[in-house]
Amino acid sequence: MKTAAWRWALPLAPVAAFLAVFYFYPLAAIGQASLARAAGGLGEAVGQVFGSAALRGVFAFTVWQAALSTLLTLAVGLPGAYLLARFRFRGQGLLRALTAVPFVLPTLVVATAFNALLGPRGWVNLGFMAAFDLSAPPIAFVNTFGAILLAHVFYNTTIVLRLVGDFWSRLDPRLVAAARALGASPPRAFWEVTLPLLAPALGAAALLVFIFDFTSFGVVLVLGGPRFATLETEIYRQTIYLFNLPVAAVLALIQLLCTLALSVVYSRLAARAAAPLSLRAARDTRRPLRTWRARLGAGLLIGGLGALLVLPLAALAGRSVARLEAERGQSGPVQRGFTLAYYQELGQNRRNNLFFVPPTAAIANSLTTAAATVGLALALGLPAAWAVVAATPGSNVTPERDAAYTAGLALDALLLLPLGTSAVTLGLGFIVALDTPPLDLRASPLLLPLAHTLVALPFVVRSLVPALRSIRPRLRQAAAVLGADPARVWREIDLPLVGRAVLVAATFAFTLSLGEFGATAVIARPEHPTVPVVIYRLLGLPGALNYGQALALSTILMAVCAVGILAIERLRVGEVGEF
């Protein structure tokens, strides 16, 4: 038992050291520094938080908007998951790729996309104003609760499509056929056969969506406006504007504990979804759309998904090449044709801004940071994923393996924690903690890759774990019988079989690094910004030209992310993968 434990525990040393130094230590440092400012220490800060009706309301709203967003995401995603799981049609891979693009886009790009579609000067409002001769935009979208919900559905629908759809596609349809043969109606067969088998994947998807919505920052801040506050935005407000670090630290701790509890439950559900069942290859369970009703239903569903997930991005690309000017005697802008001027102006500094950084330099910074992130994330993620699989082989856990199984689930949950940590808190923790040798990294180019690796590592592990679990144990056993040691088994059996999954994980890490904004905005040096930081600067400057440049740069970033997602779809290992 001890030998088996060491076999999976030893690969944890690198990732454990990384999380200890660059995650837990900065959080502890900023927590200590924050609570030191309170005269009564932790007790006083906790009393301020729980004694404030406003802050209790912030927590309640955080849970409420996350729960409602999750329900709406499931309502939108489940029909799409069924379509992708049970039917085969032309353009299916392209649809999967396009619906995944929003997930890796930075919040600023998404906010700009929705503004381009539904904002005061968006295509929809411009169309209504031109058609009905209106003097003001008829649709008020920005700074509404509906904008928050819609953006969350926009971001997270792909999680349901992938987690639930992929698992659903591998359920043996003969189980439902047997229930029907015994007299069960289609609804009863779904309720009593399909749904219980689908429950672990459905629960895991719902929990993951809830975690992302619970920790949402940019969506609430940019699209929700000052009227709405979640834990994440309140941490930002208490830190940046009120400089009330004790309250911010307690709020961050509450958020972290909630995320940890949710992550533990998610890990257990994900392990159950990987348990041995009567599964078949997706290519054997999908059937073509034979009837006109099936084709009509599929067309309407694809059209609805396209309108929700693709139309805002198309509106952004369209606005980046559209010239809109105001005519005399009219209060609203009218379309004046198309232009590439915004793209041509990307390298120009017309206002002689002292803080101007050419977008080409920002692109180079982003590419360099992303490449370093890929190296770090893979070096840490590969052994961590192997350890998770070795400790949690599935649901067949014997009593003597309970300790290892529990440890594996704990590791899986801990690896998700950075996703639920306030980017503001983590960025400040980097600045406070990493300021003395040998960890004085505040001016180091490694600071951004380290922060981005924390964000990418959970996705790398979740991309690799299903691929590693798909390897038949008999292959490893045969190699061991022939005299191969564990290192050689890993090198010559596991690694070749998960090679494509490694490429998928690398592409995920690269794409996520390109779009990361939250932590980058806090720790990036002004002279070395990334693309999202430059977009944020351009959006904050007055004038149509600066806004147009932000649109152009956002479109370029969106195109790069789309290429990355298309590459992931081509490299995915058959039906294996969670994202």
C-alpha positions in Angstrom: 0.0 0.0 0.0 2.8 2.4 0.8 4.6 1.6 -2.4 1.3 2.2 -4.4 0.8 5.5 -2.6 4.3 6.7 -3.3 3.9 5.7 -7.0 1.1 8.3 -7.5 2.2 10.7 -4.8 5.7 11.3 -6.1 4.6 13.0 -9.3 2.7 15.5 -7.2 5.9 17.1 -5.8 6.3 19.6 -8.7 2.7 20.8 -8.8 2.5 20.8 -5.0 5.6 23.0 -4.8 4.3 25.3 -7.5 0.9 25.8 -5.8 2.5 26.2 -2.4 4.9 29.0 -3.7 2.8 30.8 -6.3 -0.8 30.2 -5.0 -1.1 29.6 -1.3 1.9 31.7 -0.2 0.7 34.9 -2.1 -2.8 34.3 -0.8 -1.5 33.9 2.8 0.7 37.0 2.4 -2.1 39.3 1.1 -4.4 37.8 3.8 -1.9 38.5 6.6 -1.2 42.0 5.3 -4.9 42.8 4.9 -6.0 41.6 8.4 -3.0 43.4 10.0 -4.7 46.6 9.0 -7.8 45.7 11.2 -7.4 46.7 14.8 -9.4 43.7 16.0 -7.7 41.3 13.5 -9.7 38.6 11.8 -12.6 38.8 14.3 -13.3 42.4 13.6 -13.2 41.9 9.8 -15.5 38.9 10.0 -17.9 40.9 12.1 -17.9 43.8 9.6 -18.8 41.4 6.8 -21.5 39.3 8.5 -22.9 42.4 10.3 -23.4 44.3 7.1 -26.8 43.8 5.4 -25.3 45.2 2.2 -22.5 42.6 2.1 -24.9 39.8 3.0 -27.0 41.0 0.1 -23.9 40.8 -2.1 -23.4 37.1 -1.2 -27.1 36.4 -1.7 -27.1 38.0 -5.1 -23.9 36.1 -6.1 -25.6 32.8 -5.3 -28.8 33.9 -7.0 -27.4 35.1 -10.3 -25.1 32.0 -10.5 -28.0 29.6 -9.9 -30.2 31.3 -12.4 -27.4 31.6 -14.9 -26.7 27.9 -14.5 -30.4 26.9 -15.0 -30.6 29.0 -18.2 -27.3 27.6 -19.5 -28.6 24.0 -18.9 -31.9 25.0 -20.7 -30.0 26.2 -23.7 -27.2 23.6 -23.7 -29.1 20.4 -23.1 -31.0 20.4 -26.5 -27.8 21.2 -28.2 -26.0 18.4 -26.3 -28.7 15.9 -27.4 -28.3 17.0 -31.1 -24.5 16.6 -31.0 -24.8 13.4 -29.1 -27.4 11.5 -31.1 -27.2 12.8 -34.6 -24.6 13.0 -37.4 -24.8 15.9 -39.8 -22.5 18.0 -42.0 -20.6 20.7 -40.3 -20.9 19.1 -36.8 -17.2 19.6 -35.9 -17.4 23.3 -37.1 -20.5 23.9 -34.9 -18.7 22.4 -31.9 -15.7 24.6 -32.5 -17.7 27.8 -33.0 -19.7 27.3 -29.9 -16.5 26.8 -27.9 -14.9 30.1 -29.0 -16.7 32.3 -26.4 -15.3 30.2 -23.6 -11.7 31.3 -24.2 -12.4 35.0 -25.0 -11.5 37.7 -22.5 -14.3 39.5 -20.9 -13.5 42.8 -22.6 -13.9 41.2 -26.0 -17.2 39.7 -25.1 -18.5 42.9 -23.6 -17.4 44.7 -26.8 -19.1 42.1 -28.9 -22.4 42.5 -27.1 -22.1 46.2 -27.3 -21.6 45.9 -31.0 -24.7 43.8 -31.3 -27.1 45.2 -28.6 -25.5 48.4 -27.3 -26.8 51.9 -27.9 -24.8 52.0 -31.2 -25.1 48.3 -31.9 -26.5 46.7 -35.0 -29.8 45.9 -33.5 -30.6 49.3 -32.2 -29.3 51.0 -35.4 -31.6 48.7 -37.4 -34.6 49.6 -35.3 -33.8 53.3 -35.3 -33.4 53.3 -39.1 -36.5 51.2 -39.7 -38.9 53.1 -37.4 -37.2 56.5 -37.6 -36.4 56.6 -33.9 -34.3 59.2 -32.2 -33.0 57.0 -29.4 -32.0 53.4 -29.1 -35.1 51.3 -28.2 -33.2 48.5 -26.5 -31.5 49.1 -23.1 -29.1 46.2 -22.7 -26.0 47.4 -21.0 -26.1 47.7 -17.2 -29.0 45.3 -16.8 -29.5 42.0 -15.0 -30.4 40.4 -18.4 -27.0 41.4 -19.8 -25.3 39.4 -17.0 -27.4 36.4 -17.5 -27.1 36.4 -21.3 -23.3 36.8 -21.1 -23.0 33.9 -18.7 -25.1 31.7 -21.0 -22.9 32.9 -23.9 -19.7 31.9 -22.0 -20.7 28.6 -20.5 -23.1 26.8 -22.9 -20.1 25.0 -24.5 -19.4 23.3 -21.1 -22.8 21.6 -21.3 -22.4 20.8 -25.0 -19.1 19.1 -24.3 -19.4 17.5 -20.8 -22.9 16.3 -21.3 -22.9 15.9 -25.1 -19.8 13.8 -25.2 -20.9 11.5 -22.4 -24.4 11.2 -23.9 -23.0 10.3 -27.3 -21.3 7.2 -25.7 -24.4 5.8 -23.9 -25.5 2.6 -25.5 -28.9 3.3 -27.3 -29.8 -0.3 -26.9 -30.6 0.4 -23.2 -33.4 2.8 -24.2 -34.5 0.5 -27.0 -34.9 -2.3 -24.4 -37.0 -0.1 -22.2 -39.2 0.9 -25.2 -39.6 -2.8 -26.1 -40.8 -3.4 -22.5 -43.5 -0.8 -23.0 -42.0 2.4 -21.7 -42.9 5.6 -23.4 -40.2 7.9 -24.7 -40.5 10.3 -21.7 -40.4 7.4 -19.2 -37.5 5.8 -21.0 -35.6 9.0 -20.7 -36.6 9.6 -17.1 -35.8 6.1 -15.8 -32.9 5.0 -18.1 -31.1 7.9 -19.8 -31.3 10.5 -17.0 -29.9 8.3 -14.2 -26.9 7.3 -16.4 -26.5 10.9 -17.5 -26.8 12.3 -13.9 -23.0 12.4 -13.1 -22.1 14.2 -16.3 -25.1 16.6 -15.9 -24.2 17.3 -12.3 -20.6 17.9 -13.1 -21.5 20.3 -15.9 -24.0 22.2 -13.7 -21.4 22.5 -10.9 -18.7 23.7 -13.2 -21.0 26.3 -14.8 -22.1 27.4 -11.3 -18.4 27.8 -10.2 -17.6 30.0 -13.2 -20.8 32.1 -12.7 -20.2 32.3 -8.9 -16.7 33.8 -9.5 -17.7 36.0 -12.4 -15.9 39.3 -12.5 -15.6 41.0 -15.9 -19.2 40.2 -17.0 -20.7 41.7 -13.9 -18.3 44.7 -13.8 -18.5 45.6 -17.5 -22.0 44.5 -18.6 -23.8 44.7 -15.2 -22.5 48.1 -14.2 -22.5 49.6 -10.7 -26.0 48.5 -9.8 -25.0 44.9 -9.4 -22.3 43.5 -7.2 -21.0 39.9 -6.7 -18.4 38.7 -4.3 -15.7 39.1 -7.0 -16.7 42.7 -7.9 -17.1 43.6 -4.2 -13.6 42.4 -3.5 -12.4 44.6 -6.4 -14.3 47.6 -5.0 -13.2 47.1 -1.4 -9.6 46.8 -2.6 -9.2 49.4 -5.3 -11.6 52.1 -4.4 -12.2 51.8 -0.6 -8.8 50.3 0.2 -10.6 48.2 2.9 -8.2 45.2 2.7 -9.5 43.4 5.8 -13.1 43.2 4.4 -11.7 42.2 1.0 -9.7 39.4 2.6 -12.7 38.0 4.4 -14.8 38.1 1.2 -12.0 36.4 -0.7 -11.8 33.7 2.0 -15.6 33.1 1.8 -15.4 32.8 -1.9 -12.4 30.5 -1.7 -14.2 28.2 0.8 -17.3 28.0 -1.3 -15.3 27.2 -4.4 -13.4 24.5 -2.6 -16.6 22.8 -1.5 -18.0 23.0 -5.0 -14.8 21.7 -6.5 -14.8 18.6 -4.2 -18.3 17.8 -5.3 -17.4 18.4 -8.9 -14.4 16.1 -8.7 -16.5 13.3 -7.3 -19.1 13.7 -10.0 -16.5 13.8 -12.7 -15.0 10.6 -11.3 -18.4 8.9 -11.4 -18.9 10.0 -15.0 -15.7 8.2 -15.8 -16.9 4.9 -14.2 -17.2 1.8 -16.4 -20.6 1.7 -18.1 -22.0 0.2 -21.2 -20.4 2.8 -23.4 -19.9 2.8 -27.1 -18.0 4.9 -29.6 -19.9 8.0 -30.6 -19.6 7.2 -34.3 -21.7 4.0 -33.6 -24.5 5.8 -31.6 -25.1 8.8 -33.9 -27.6 8.5 -36.7 -28.3 10.7 -39.7 -31.2 13.2 -39.8 -33.5 11.2 -42.0 -36.9 12.9 -41.6 -37.9 16.4 -42.5 -39.0 17.0 -39.0 -35.6 16.0 -37.6 -33.9 18.3 -40.2 -36.2 21.1 -39.3 -35.7 20.7 -35.6 -32.0 20.5 -36.0 -31.9 23.5 -38.2 -33.9 25.6 -35.7 -31.7 24.5 -32.9 -28.5 25.2 -34.8 -29.9 28.6 -35.8 -30.7 29.4 -32.2 -27.2 28.4 -31.0 -25.7 30.4 -33.8 -27.7 33.5 -32.9 -26.7 33.3 -29.3 -23.1 32.2 -29.6 -21.9 33.4 -33.0 -23.9 36.5 -33.8 -22.3 38.7 -31.2 -18.8 37.7 -32.5 -20.0 38.4 -36.1 -21.3 41.8 -35.0 -17.9 42.6 -33.4 -16.1 41.6 -36.6 -18.6 43.7 -38.7 -18.2 46.8 -36.5 -14.4 46.6 -36.8 -14.7 47.3 -40.6 -17.8 49.5 -40.6 -17.6 53.3 -40.8 -20.4 54.9 -38.9 -20.7 58.7 -39.1 -23.3 61.1 -37.8 -25.3 63.2 -40.4 -26.5 66.7 -39.8 -30.0 66.9 -38.5 -29.9 63.3 -37.1 -29.1 62.3 -33.6 -28.2 58.7 -34.4 -25.3 57.4 -36.5 -25.9 55.9 -40.0 -23.9 53.3 -41.8 -21.4 54.9 -44.3 -19.8 51.8 -45.7 -16.8 49.7 -44.8 -13.2 50.5 -44.1 -9.9 48.9 -43.0 -8.8 52.2 -41.4 -9.1 50.8 -37.8 -6.7 48.0 -38.7 -4.3 50.4 -40.5 -4.3 52.7 -37.5 -3.3 50.0 -35.0 0.4 51.0 -35.2 -0.2 54.8 -35.2 0.1 57.1 -32.2 -1.9 60.1 -33.5 -2.2 61.8 -30.1 1.5 61.3 -29.2 0.5 59.4 -26.0 3.6 58.9 -23.8 2.1 55.5 -22.7 1.5 54.3 -26.2 2.7 50.7 -26.9 2.3 49.5 -30.5 -0.2 46.6 -30.8 2.5 44.6 -32.6 4.6 44.8 -29.4 1.6 43.7 -27.3 1.0 40.8 -29.7 4.6 39.8 -29.3 4.3 40.0 -25.5 1.2 37.9 -25.5 2.7 35.2 -27.8 5.9 35.0 -25.6 3.9 34.8 -22.4 1.6 32.1 -23.9 4.5 30.0 -25.1 6.1 30.1 -21.6 2.7 29.3 -20.1 2.3 26.2 -22.3 5.7 24.9 -21.2 5.0 25.4 -17.5 1.4 24.1 -17.6 2.4 20.9 -19.4 5.4 20.3 -17.2 3.1 20.5 -14.1 -0.1 19.2 -15.6 1.2 15.9 -17.0 2.4 14.4 -13.7 -0.6 15.9 -11.9 -3.1 14.3 -14.3 -1.3 11.0 -14.0 -1.4 11.1 -10.2 -5.2 12.0 -10.2 -5.9 9.0 -12.5 -3.6 6.7 -10.5 -5.4 7.7 -7.2 -9.0 7.7 -8.6 -9.2 4.9 -11.2 -13.0 5.0 -11.2 -15.9 4.1 -9.0 -14.6 0.6 -8.2 -12.8 1.7 -5.0 -11.9 -1.0 -2.5 -11.6 -0.2 1.2 -7.8 -0.4 1.1 -7.7 2.2 -1.7 -10.1 4.6 0.1 -7.2 6.8 1.4 -5.6 7.1 -2.0 -9.0 7.7 -3.7 -9.8 10.5 -1.2 -6.4 12.1 -1.7 -6.8 12.0 -5.5 -10.2 13.7 -5.2 -8.7 16.3 -2.9 -5.9 17.0 -5.4 -8.4 17.2 -8.3 -10.4 19.8 -6.3 -7.3 21.8 -5.3 -6.3 22.1 -8.9 -9.6 23.9 -9.6 -9.2 26.4 -6.8 -7.3 29.0 -8.9 -10.4 29.3 -11.1 -12.4 30.4 -8.1 -9.9 32.8 -6.6 -10.3 36.5 -7.0 -7.9 37.7 -9.8 -7.5 41.0 -7.9 -6.6 39.2 -4.7 -4.2 36.9 -6.4 -2.5 39.8 -8.3 -2.0 41.8 -5.2 -0.7 38.7 -3.4 2.0 38.3 -6.1 3.0 41.9 -5.6 3.1 41.6 -1.8 4.6 38.2 -1.5 7.1 38.1 -4.4 9.1 41.2 -3.4 12.2 39.7 -1.6 15.0 37.6 -2.9 15.1 34.9 -4.1 11.4 35.4 -5.0 11.7 39.1 -6.0 9.8 38.6 -9.3 7.9 41.9 -9.5 10.0 43.1 -12.4 10.6 39.6 -13.9 9.2 38.6 -17.2 8.3 35.3 -15.5 5.6 36.8 -13.4 2.9 36.8 -16.2 3.6 33.2 -17.3 3.4 32.1 -13.6 0.0 33.8 -13.1 -1.3 32.5 -16.5 -0.2 28.9 -15.6 -2.4 29.1 -12.5 -5.3 29.8 -14.7 -4.4 27.2 -17.4 -3.4 24.4 -15.2 -6.9 23.2 -14.3 -7.8 23.0 -17.9 -4.7 21.2 -18.8 -5.3 18.6 -16.1 -9.0 18.2 -17.1 -8.0 17.7 -20.7 -5.5 15.0 -19.8 -7.3 13.1 -17.1 -10.0 11.6 -19.4 -7.4 10.6 -22.0 -5.3 8.8 -19.4 -8.4 7.1 -17.9 -9.2 5.8 -21.4 -6.0 3.7 -21.5 -6.7 0.0 -20.9 -5.0 -1.2 -17.7 -4.1 -4.4 -19.5 -1.6 -2.5 -21.6 0.2 -1.3 -18.5 0.0 -4.7 -16.9 1.5 -6.4 -20.0 4.4 -4.0 -20.0 5.0 -4.5 -16.3 5.0 -8.3 -16.8 7.6 -7.9 -19.5 9.8 -6.1 -17.1 9.1 -2.4 -17.7 9.4 -0.1 -14.6 6.7 2.5 -14.0 8.8 5.3 -15.6 9.2 3.2 -18.8 5.5 2.3 -18.8 4.7 6.0 -18.7 7.2 6.9 -21.4 6.4 4.1 -23.8 2.7 3.3 -23.1 0.9 6.3 -21.6 2.6 9.2 -23.4 2.3 7.9 -27.0 -1.4 7.1 -26.4 -2.2 10.5 -25.0 0.0 12.5 -27.4 -3.0 14.2 -29.1 -4.5 15.0 -25.7 -1.2 16.7 -24.8 -1.5 18.8 -27.9 -5.1 19.7 -27.0 -4.0 20.7 -23.5 -1.2 22.8 -24.9 -3.5 24.6 -27.3 -5.9 25.3 -24.4 -3.1 26.7 -22.3 -1.9 28.9 -25.2 -5.4 30.2 -26.1 -6.3 30.9 -22.4 -3.1 32.8 -21.9 -3.7 35.0 -24.9 -7.1 36.0 -23.5 -6.3 36.3 -19.7 -7.1 39.7 -18.4 -8.0 39.7 -14.7 -4.6 38.9 -13.1 -2.7 40.5 -16.0 -4.3 43.9 -15.4 -2.9 43.9 -11.9 0.6 42.6 -12.4 1.6 43.5 -16.0 4.2 46.3 -16.4 2.8 49.3 -18.3 5.6 49.1 -20.9 5.0 45.4 -21.5 1.2 45.0 -21.9 -0.6 42.1 -23.4 -3.3 42.3 -26.1 -6.3 42.4 -23.6 -4.6 45.1 -21.6 -4.1 47.2 -24.8 -7.8 46.6 -25.7 -8.8 47.9 -22.2 -6.6 51.0 -22.6 -8.2 51.8 -26.0 -11.7 51.3 -24.7 -10.9 53.8 -21.9 -9.8 56.5 -24.3 -12.3 58.9 -25.9 -12.9 59.1 -29.6 -14.2 56.9 -32.4 -10.7 56.1 -33.6 -9.6 54.6 -30.3 -12.9 52.6 -30.1 -12.4 51.4 -33.6 -8.8 50.3 -32.8 -10.2 48.3 -29.8 -12.7 46.7 -32.1 -10.0 45.7 -34.6 -7.6 44.3 -32.0 -10.5 42.5 -30.3 -11.4 40.9 -33.7 -7.7 39.8 -34.2 -7.7 38.2 -30.8 -11.0 36.5 -31.4 -9.7 35.1 -34.7 -6.6 33.7 -33.0 -8.8 32.1 -30.3 -11.0 30.6 -33.0 -8.1 29.1 -34.8 -6.9 27.6 -31.5 -10.3 26.0 -30.9 -10.5 24.6 -34.4 -7.0 23.1 -33.8 -8.4 21.5 -30.6 -11.3 20.0 -32.5 -8.9 18.4 -35.0 -6.5 17.1 -32.3 -9.1 15.8 -29.8 -8.7 12.1 -29.0 -12.0 10.8 -30.5 -14.6 11.2 -27.8 -12.1 11.8 -25.0 -12.0 15.2 -23.2 -14.0 17.3 -20.9 -13.7 20.7 -22.7 
